[in-house]
Amino acid sequence: MLNGRKYAQILRIYIPRIVARLNIRSPIFQDDNAPGDRPNFAEEEKVNLGLRFLPWPPYSPDLNPIEGIWSYWKDRIRRRTPQSIDELKRIAFQEWREIPLNIIRSFIQCMNKRLNDVITNKGDNTKY
């Protein structure tokens, strides 16, 4: 299980690498407000890393662009009907590497619309 201490450790290791690799000057961080994300040491680590935060209503995974990408990926895997765990792993890695960039961009580009819909619905469910 991911607890706040482990989450802080993951942030400390990976955020600087990602920020450097993508040459981001002022990263905006998004998490899903899961209970494990909130302990003080995780929050302190986010501040130490200089992260700004995207305000995020709790229990809103439909807002995260990765959810749509995962759905796309799982559909691609299902269509290939793997017959064993080894085949599933092979297919999963292959399909992940082959997700077209335009698919990823389409999920990211609709974020403004999704966020506006959440605001309009006062945090309630949206069609996404």
C-alpha positions in Angstrom: 0.0 0.0 0.0 1.2 3.5 -0.8 1.4 5.6 2.3 2.4 9.2 2.7 6.0 8.5 3.5 6.5 6.3 0.4 4.7 8.8 -1.7 7.1 11.5 -0.5 10.0 9.3 -1.4 8.7 8.7 -4.9 8.2 12.4 -5.4 11.7 13.2 -4.1 13.2 10.7 -6.6 11.1 11.2 -9.7 9.9 14.8 -9.8 13.3 16.4 -10.2 14.2 13.9 -13.0 10.9 14.6 -14.8 11.2 18.4 -14.4 14.8 18.3 -15.7 14.0 16.0 -18.6 11.0 18.1 -19.7 12.8 21.4 -19.0 9.9 22.7 -16.9 10.6 25.9 -15.0 7.5 26.0 -12.8 5.8 22.6 -12.6 2.1 22.3 -11.8 1.4 19.1 -9.9 -1.7 17.1 -9.9 -2.7 14.4 -7.6 -6.1 12.8 -6.9 -6.5 13.8 -3.2 -6.3 10.2 -2.1 -5.8 9.8 1.6 -2.3 8.6 1.3 -1.3 11.7 -0.6 -2.1 14.1 2.2 0.1 13.3 5.3 2.3 16.2 6.3 5.6 14.7 5.1 4.2 14.3 1.6 2.9 17.8 1.6 6.2 19.1 2.9 8.0 17.3 0.1 5.8 18.9 -2.5 6.6 22.3 -1.1 10.4 21.5 -0.9 10.2 20.5 -4.6 8.7 23.9 -5.5 5.5 22.4 -6.9 2.4 24.5 -7.6 -0.8 22.6 -7.4 -3.8 22.2 -9.7 -6.9 22.4 -7.4 -8.5 19.0 -7.5 -11.8 17.8 -6.1 -11.5 14.6 -4.2 -12.8 11.4 -5.8 -12.6 12.8 -9.4 -10.5 10.3 -11.4 -12.5 11.2 -14.4 -10.6 14.5 -14.6 -7.2 12.9 -14.9 -6.1 12.5 -18.5 -4.3 9.3 -17.7 -7.7 7.6 -17.0 -8.7 7.9 -20.6 -5.3 6.8 -21.8 -5.5 3.7 -19.6 -8.9 3.0 -20.9 -7.6 3.2 -24.5 -4.7 1.0 -23.6 -6.8 -1.7 -21.9 -9.2 -1.8 -24.9 -6.2 -2.4 -27.2 -5.0 -5.2 -25.0 -8.4 -6.8 -24.7 -8.8 -6.9 -28.5 -5.6 -9.0 -28.7 -7.0 -11.6 -26.2 -3.8 -12.7 -24.5 -3.8 -16.3 -23.5 -1.3 -16.3 -20.7 0.3 -13.9 -18.1 3.5 -13.8 -20.1 1.6 -13.0 -23.3 -0.4 -10.3 -21.4 2.8 -8.7 -20.1 4.3 -8.7 -23.6 1.2 -7.3 -25.2 0.7 -4.7 -22.5 4.2 -3.3 -22.8 4.0 -3.3 -26.6 0.6 -1.6 -26.7 1.8 1.0 -24.1 4.8 1.9 -26.3 2.6 2.2 -29.3 0.0 4.6 -28.0 -0.1 7.3 -30.6 1.0 10.7 -29.5 -2.2 12.3 -30.9 -4.3 10.1 -28.6 -2.3 11.3 -25.6 -2.6 14.9 -26.8 -6.4 14.6 -27.3 -6.9 13.6 -23.7 -4.7 16.5 -22.5 -6.2 19.1 -24.8 -9.8 18.5 -23.5 -8.8 19.3 -19.9 -10.1 22.9 -20.1 -13.5 21.6 -21.1 -13.4 18.9 -18.4 -12.4 21.4 -15.7 -15.1 23.9 -16.8 -17.7 21.1 -16.7 -16.7 20.3 -13.1 -17.0 23.9 -12.1 -20.4 24.2 -13.8 -21.6 21.1 -12.0 -20.1 22.4 -8.7 -17.8 19.3 -8.4 -20.5 16.8 -9.3 -20.1 14.1 -11.9 -19.6 15.1 -15.5 -20.1 13.1 -18.8 -16.4 12.2 -18.7 
